[in-house]
Each structure stands twice: as C-alpha cells, then as structure tokens.
Amino acid sequence: CSSHVAVLGGVHVRLVRPEGTLEVAFGASSYEASPVLATDICMSTENAPVPHPFADLLGFEITTRGDGRCTSELMAAESHLNPHGSVHGAVLYALADTGMGGALSSLLDAGERCSTIEIKINYFRPARPGRLRCETAVVHKGRRTGALESAVYDADDRLLARATGTFMILSAP
C-alpha cells in the first residue's frame, strides 16, 4: 500500500492506495473518504461545500451552485498552458466535468452521489491566460443517470468550448 502526501494551496492531502483513504485537512478540521469517492466530491447534497483537492490543484472554484446549475471559474495562468501558449484543453475539460458534477449533485437526495460516465467536448477557439468561466445545467435527471451541458467562456464572454455529459447516480454504499 503506497501513501502520497501533498500540500495544495495550504490544504494538507494524504492519499493512501489501493485499500486506503483520502484525508484532507484544513487546519484542525479534516475530511476522510474512500479513494473511489474522492474523485466524485465537489459539494454535498445539503449544499455545504466539501474539500475538492483536484479543484485546489488547478486553482478553480465553484462560484454558484443550485437548482441543477453550477458555475465554476478559473484564473488561467502560465501553469495551465500547453507548449503552444494556450490553456491546455484538459483544463477546460476539468472545469466542465466538475461543473457537471456540481450541477447534478445539487438535485440529488441525501445519500446519493454522482460520477461521470462520459463527456464529449468541442473546442471552438484557444483559451488564453485570464479569467475562464464554465456554466453548466442539467438537461435531464432520471433515477440512475443525468444528462448535462457545459459552456466555457473567456473574460470577454467568447465561447471557447461546449461539452455534453452523462453521469450515473449512485446510492451511498
């Protein structure tokens, strides 16, 4: 069993795999979940924020969330660039994926969680360093799956990418 420790934006993160746990600490407070759950967490169904180490790593935040909608933002910097000087497509994908999880989780019942099944993204223009915003909405929520759409914009409200995704809805183990 291996253990990894990192400090991300002042947040202490310890990940132990394969049978271990993810532990996130903010000062005296900590949160613990199985590694399987760690990738699915961005907000609880009670609308209380929970730790999101991946968002902290990339530097984005969820600015609004509720009623099947979510907005996430990122100040894209040099560390987000690909070798050609534009923001790496995976950064826009991560904004869309996390926004989709946030939007769908706002509609889930207590004890439910969601996870990505698939996402398709179209890139329309290169993203440059600066403020990026992703707006996401639930298109359909069924008993076991949800369909979502995200759009990523730059600071001038130019459409950079559009994504559609399908998420599974899971009951707590």
C-alpha positions in Angstrom: 0.0 0.0 0.0 1.5 3.3 -1.0 0.9 6.7 0.6 1.3 10.1 -1.0 1.3 13.4 0.9 0.9 16.8 -0.8 0.1 20.4 0.3 -2.2 22.0 -2.3 -2.9 25.7 -1.7 -2.4 25.3 2.1 -4.5 22.2 2.2 -2.8 19.0 3.5 -3.8 16.0 1.4 -2.9 12.4 2.2 -3.9 9.6 -0.3 -3.3 6.0 0.6 -3.9 3.4 -2.1 -5.3 0.9 -3.0 -7.4 0.0 0.0 -6.7 3.2 2.0 -8.4 6.5 2.3 -8.1 10.1 1.2 -7.7 12.6 4.0 -8.0 16.3 3.5 -7.2 18.7 6.4 -8.0 22.4 6.8 -6.3 23.4 10.0 -8.0 21.5 12.8 -10.8 20.2 10.5 -10.4 17.1 8.3 -12.5 15.1 5.9 -12.0 11.4 5.0 -13.4 9.3 2.2 -12.6 6.2 0.3 -10.4 6.8 -2.8 -13.3 5.8 -5.0 -15.4 8.7 -3.6 -12.6 11.2 -3.7 -13.0 11.9 -7.5 -16.7 12.4 -7.1 -16.9 15.0 -4.4 -17.4 18.7 -5.0 -20.5 19.6 -3.0 -22.7 17.6 -0.6 -26.4 17.3 -1.3 -27.0 19.6 1.6 -25.3 22.4 -0.4 -22.4 22.6 2.1 -19.0 22.8 0.5 -16.7 19.8 1.0 -13.0 19.6 0.2 -12.1 19.3 -3.5 -8.3 18.7 -3.8 -8.3 18.5 -7.6 -10.0 21.9 -7.9 -7.4 23.3 -5.5 -4.6 21.8 -7.6 -5.8 23.5 -10.7 -6.9 26.7 -8.9 -10.6 26.8 -9.8 -13.6 27.4 -7.7 -17.3 26.8 -7.8 -18.9 30.3 -7.6 -22.6 29.4 -7.8 -24.4 26.1 -7.5 -28.1 25.1 -7.1 -31.3 24.1 -8.8 -29.5 21.9 -11.4 -27.0 24.7 -12.3 -23.3 25.3 -11.5 -20.8 28.0 -12.4 -17.1 27.4 -11.9 -14.3 29.8 -12.6 -10.5 29.8 -13.0 -7.8 32.4 -13.4 -5.8 30.6 -16.1 -2.1 31.2 -15.6 1.2 30.1 -17.1 1.0 26.8 -15.3 -2.2 25.9 -17.2 -0.6 26.4 -20.7 0.3 23.8 -23.2 3.6 24.1 -25.2 1.9 26.3 -27.8 0.9 29.0 -25.2 -2.8 28.4 -24.9 -4.6 26.9 -22.0 -4.4 23.1 -22.1 -7.7 21.5 -23.3 -7.7 19.3 -20.2 -8.2 22.4 -18.0 -11.4 23.3 -19.9 -12.5 19.7 -19.7 -11.9 19.7 -15.9 -14.0 22.8 -15.5 -16.8 21.2 -17.4 -16.6 17.9 -15.6 -16.6 19.4 -12.2 -19.3 21.8 -13.1 -21.5 18.9 -14.3 -20.9 17.1 -11.0 -21.8 20.2 -9.1 -25.0 20.9 -11.1 -26.3 17.3 -10.9 -25.4 16.9 -7.2 -27.5 19.9 -6.4 -30.5 17.8 -7.4 -29.6 14.6 -5.6 -31.2 13.2 -2.5 -29.3 12.8 0.7 -27.1 9.7 0.4 -26.8 9.9 -3.4 -23.7 10.8 -5.3 -22.8 11.1 -9.0 -19.9 10.1 -11.2 -19.0 10.7 -14.8 -20.0 8.1 -17.4 -18.8 10.1 -20.5 -18.2 13.6 -21.7 -17.8 14.9 -25.2 -16.3 18.3 -25.6 -15.9 20.6 -28.7 -13.2 23.3 -28.6 -14.0 26.4 -30.7 -11.1 28.7 -30.0 -7.9 28.7 -28.0 -8.2 29.8 -24.4 -5.6 32.3 -23.3 -4.4 33.2 -19.7 -7.0 35.1 -17.8 -10.5 34.5 -16.3 -12.3 31.5 -17.6 -16.0 30.7 -16.6 -17.9 27.5 -17.1 -21.7 27.5 -16.9 -23.4 24.1 -16.5 -27.0 23.0 -16.5 -28.8 19.7 -16.0 -30.7 18.9 -19.2 -32.4 15.7 -17.8 -32.3 13.9 -14.5 -33.6 10.3 -14.3 -33.4 7.8 -11.5 -30.0 6.4 -12.4 -28.5 8.9 -14.9 -28.3 12.6 -15.7 -27.6 14.5 -18.9 -25.8 17.8 -18.7 -24.4 20.6 -20.8 -21.5 23.0 -20.1 -20.2 26.0 -21.9 -16.8 27.6 -21.2 -16.2 31.3 -21.8 -13.3 33.7 -21.6 -13.3 37.1 -19.8 -14.9 38.7 -22.9 -17.7 36.2 -22.9 -16.4 34.4 -26.0 -17.5 30.8 -26.2 -14.3 28.6 -26.0 -15.8 25.2 -25.7 -19.1 23.3 -25.2 -19.5 19.9 -23.6 -22.2 17.4 -23.1 -22.0 14.7 -20.5 -23.8 11.7 -18.9 -23.4 11.0 -15.3 -24.5 8.0 -13.2 -26.5 8.5 -10.0 -25.4 6.1 -7.2 -26.7 5.4 -3.8 -24.4 5.6 -0.9 -22.7 2.2 -0.1 
